[in-house]
Amino acid sequence: MATKKVTVTIPEELLDEIRAEAAERGLSAYVAEALRFKRDRDRLLELVGWLEEEYGPVTEQEREAVLEELEDLDAEHERRRAVGKGSSGEAA
């Protein structure tokens, strides 16, 4: 992937924190990852806006149903991780 060097201005305290967290990956990789994350989030928010225009806002009942489903998925992931850690590494 081609890269291009740019100059940005970042508050000094924030830069110090980022450098400490990005130590092994490097500052450029850390910033690129953060920018990708922000871009993807902005695109998702744009999609949400379009969907709300088309279908109306999400109701509290719909939001609660989704949160319950996410909790169930998280529990299933944890269950599978626990089973995987308990196995001897042999295929089932």
Summary of the structure (lengths in Angstrom):
residues: 92
radius of gyration: 20.7
end to end distance: 39.6
largest distance: 53.7
contacts: 149
relative contact order: 0.05
helix: 72%
strand: 0%
